[in-house]
Amino acid sequence: MVFNLFNNPKKWNRKGNKLADKGKYEEAISCYDKAIETCPEYKYAWYNKGHVLGELERYNGAIECYDKTLELDPEYADALNNKGIALAALGSYEEALECYDKILELNPKDFDALYNKGITLANLERVEEEIECYNKILELNPEYTRVWKKKGIALAALGSYEEALECYDKILELNPKDLEALHIKGLTLGMLNDFEDALKCIDKILEFDPEYADAWAFKGHDFNKLKRFKDALYCFNKSLEFDSENANTWTEKGHALNGLGKIKEALECYNRALELDPDFEEALEAKEKLEHVKD
C-alpha cells in the first residue's frame, strides 16, 4: 500500500505518541484512531491506543485494543504484558497470569513478565509461587533491588522474617541510602521484637532525611513498645510536623500520652484520629477503653 502525507498511519501514530508524552491522551487517541482508520492492520496504533486507554484507567477499552494487536501479532510481548496489567487492574488475576505465561513460553527470561506474574500471584495470595518468580529474576540480575524488596515482603508474609532481613541487607549492600529498604527492615525487626536494632534503622533514615514523617512515627511506635513514652511522644510530634493528617500517628500519640497518664490529652488524640478516619478501629477501641476508665 502506498501512503501519502495525509493517509500515512505512521505519521498519525507518531503524532499520537508525541501528544501522549505530553499527557494529552484524548488527542492522542484521536490520532491513533486516524492511523487505524487509514490502516486497520497497523498493530502499533492499536497497541499505543491501548496503552493510553490504560493510562486513563479505561481498562476494558485497553484490553480490546491489545486483543486487536494480538490478532495481528500473537507474539507481541509488550501487548501481552500490558493486557495482563489491565486484566489485573480489573481483578481478573487468573486471566492476567495466562498473558504472562504466554510471554514466558516465548522468552523464559522476560523480566517484566516474571515481575508482573509475581505481583499477580501476590494478589492471589500464592506467595510461594510469587517468590519463585522473584528468584528467577534475581538469578538473571542479582542487583535488581526492587525485586529483593518484593521478595523480602513476600517472605515476611510467610513469617520468614530472618530470610526477609537477608533480602533487605542485600539491598543495603547495593545502596546504603535506600530509605524504603531501611524502613521495611526496621518494620521486620519490630516483628521480631528487636526494637533496639529497629531504632538503629530508623535513625539511619533520619540521618538522610530528617523530615521523613513515617520514620519519626515508626520510631515513636518502637519507643511505645519499649515503654519509653516521653521519647515516643517527641517522635510523634516530629512526625505530625511533617504529616498532620495521619490517623495512625495521632492514635499512636494517644497511646504515648495514655502511657504517661495524660488521659484527657490521649482522648483528644484519638478524637483527632477519628476525625481523619471515622472507621479507624484502633482509635475507636482505645477511645472506648479510656472513656470506660474515666467512668
Secondary structure as UniProt FT lines:
FT   TURN            5..6
FT   HELIX           9..21
FT   TURN            22..23
FT   HELIX           25..38
FT   TURN            40..41
FT   HELIX           43..55
FT   TURN            56..57
FT   HELIX           59..72
FT   TURN            74..75
FT   HELIX           77..89
FT   TURN            90..91
FT   HELIX           93..106
FT   TURN            108..109
FT   HELIX           111..123
FT   TURN            124..125
FT   HELIX           127..140
FT   TURN            142..143
FT   HELIX           145..157
FT   TURN            158..159
FT   HELIX           161..174
FT   TURN            176..177
FT   HELIX           179..191
FT   TURN            192..193
FT   HELIX           195..208
FT   TURN            210..211
FT   HELIX           213..225
FT   TURN            226..227
FT   HELIX           229..242
FT   TURN            244..245
FT   HELIX           247..259
FT   TURN            260..261
FT   HELIX           263..276
FT   TURN            278..279
FT   HELIX           281..294
//
